[in-house]
């Protein structure tokens, strides 16, 4: 039997848009700005996932990213206990092989069964930072594009059983929106 938490195997489920996601995302960004203040680069913690796009169906998981001055082992070693004390679970880089450019945390619910939020720590100025913002803003600006993305997500959630497959299945759409 695996020692992995239950949330690690949670299937992707797409929910109807929830207007509360925006307020929850703002509150989470403010809290993370406070917790991460000693390590943050200039800039702000951003709510970037589908829950950051008004009217977009999504997994009910808030995706946020924080610009870090650096992601050295020393910095990450200092950040982990700070975030852990607030309920965040660190996903070690060897388990996050698809994204070597970030450090990743999951905030589970009180029962430890479902994901509530994801935190992506990125080095200041990393190209992925700008790509995430560009994609979010493109969906915010074009309701037709957002509806198309929702359909891709619904289809994938019905076809795949794990989150990595689900994420990989969205890649072509994301690349098209980003122009590459």
Secondary structure, DSSP 4 states (H G I P E B T S, - for coil): ---S-GGGGPPP--B---THHHHHHHHHHHHHHHHHTTTBPSS--EE-SGGGSTT--B-S-EEEEEEES---HHHHHHHHHHHHTTTEEEE-GGG-TT-TTEEEEEEE-TTSSSEEEEEEEEETT-HHHHHHHHHHHHHHH-HHHHHHHHHHHHHHHHH-SSHHHHHHHTHHHHHHHHT-
